[in-house]
Amino acid sequence: MKMLPFAVVTLLAVPLSGSLVAADRPPLYVSGGVSQFDKTIREMTTDYPLTLGLGWGSAEPALFGAPSLDLEWAHASGHGNKFDSYGVTYNERALITNNLYFGLGIGSYYNRIDATDEDGRVYDGSKWYPAGRAMIGLNLGGGSYGSLFTELAYTYRGKIEGLDANSFSLVVGFWF
């Protein structure tokens, strides 16, 4: 039964994808911004950790949008603790309007934590997890040879040492 919502979304997305087009964009991007993790991770580190991204993509349509291979690093540190998450995902982004787009992706994240909470519990571990991403973005302009964008994403990163490593992130980036 857990597959039912995914199947419904897939069945709805496939017919819609015929009307969606890939973005007119250069092949590389860099991005930077902030993420927000689970409350326990935030309390041990910081509320808004740094998130950096690098990607390579094509403007040609794939399944429903323009494909890209994205690398991401999120780093939270504070109070002598740190949490790092490194990820690689295959994503597709499709225009909804001339500037607004949505995207979906799958991949893997390596999560690493070295922290002690206020009760003295030690979290020290690392683990690879399958990942999923959903994003909505806005192309801010620049045309074919340089395009500024902003993107809000939810990333499923799994758990590390019993802590939820999933996150929301907000980045600003530049395709070049």
N, C-alpha and C positions, 0 to 999 in steps of 0.2 A: 504494500500500500504506500510505502514511502516514495516509490518511484512515480506515483500518480501525479503529484504536482510538477515534477520535472517533465513528464510526458506531455502534460497539458501545455506547459510553457513552450516546449519544443513544437508541438502541433500548431500552436498559435503563431510562433515566431517564423516558421518556415514559409507559410503563405505571405506574411508581411514582408519577408525579405526580398521578394521580387520587386517591391516598390522602393526599397532602400538602396542607396548607392554608396560606394566607397568614397572616402575623402580624397580631394585633390591635395596631395601633400608630398613633401620631400621624403627621402628614405630613412633619416635618422632623427632621433629626438633625445633631449635631456630634460629632466624635470626635477623639481625640488619642492618640498612642502612639509606638512606635518601629518602625523597619524594620531589615532587615539585607540589605545588598547583597553583591555579589561581593567576594572577598578583596582584590583590587587596589584597588577603590574604598574599602573599609574601611581599608586600610593608608595611603591618601593622605588620608583625612578622619577618620572616627570609626567605631567599631563599631556604634553604635546611633543613627542619625540620627532627628531629629524627623519625625513624620508627622501631618498634620492632615487631617481630612475634613469635608465638608459634603454633605448629601444631601437630596433631596426624593423622597418616594415615596407610594404608595397602598397601602392595606391590602387592596384588592380583588385577587383572584388574576388573573394574566396567563397565560403559558404553563405554568408549574409552580409559581409562588410570587408573592409580593408584589413588584411592580416598583419600582425607584428609579433616579434619575439621581444619580450620585455624583461629587463633585469631590474630588480628593486632591492634596496637596502633600507631598513628602518632601524634606527639606533636610539634607545632610551637609556639615559644614565642620570643618576642622582642619588644622594644619600649613601654613596659608596657602593651602589648596586648598578648592574647594567643588564640590558636585554637587547639582543640583536636578532634580526630576522633577514635572511638573504633569500631572494626568490627569483625563479625564472618561470615565465608563463607565456603560452601562446594565446594571443588575444585577437579578436576581431572587433572593429569599431565601424558602425554604420550610421550615416547621416539620417536624422529624422527630418530636419529642416536644413536650410543652407548653412547654419552655424551649430545647431544642437545635434549631438550624437549620443548613442549608447553603445556599450560594448560588453562582451562576455569573454572570459578566458579560463584556461585550465593550465595547471603546471605543478610545481613543487616548491616548498619553502623549507629552509634549514633554520630552525629556531635555536637560539643559545641564550641561557639565562645563568647569571651568577649574582645572586641576591639573597638578602636576609630580611624577613619582614619584621615589623615592630614587636612581634611576640617571640622572636628569636628563631623562627623556622627558617632553615637554609634551603634555598632552591639552587641547585647546581646541576645543570644537565644540558643536553643538546639532542636534537632529533629532526629527521627529515619528515615532512608531511605532504600528502597530496594537497593541492590548493585549487581554489576556484575564485574567480573575480567577477564582479558586476560593476559597471561604471557608467556614469553619465558625464558628458563633457560639453564644453562650449569652445568652439573655434573663435578666437578673438581677432583674427585678421592676419594679413601678411601675404596671402596668396601662395602660389606654387613654390616659391623659393625662400621659404622662411615663414613659418606660421606659428603664432603664439596661441596657446590653449590653456584652459584650466579644466581640471577633472576631479570629480568626487567618486571614490571607489570604496566598495566593501570587499575585503579580502578574507577568505576562509583560509587560515594558516594552521589549524589544528590546535593541539594542546602541548604544553611543555611543563613537566613536573606538576601536572594537575591544573595548571593555569591556562585559561583561555587566551590564545595568542591571536585570535581574529581581530581585525581592525577596520576602522574607517580611515580614509586618508583624503586629504585635499592638497593637490599639487598645482603648480603653474609650470608649464613647459614650453619648449620651442622645438618645432620640427625644422631641420635644416638639411 
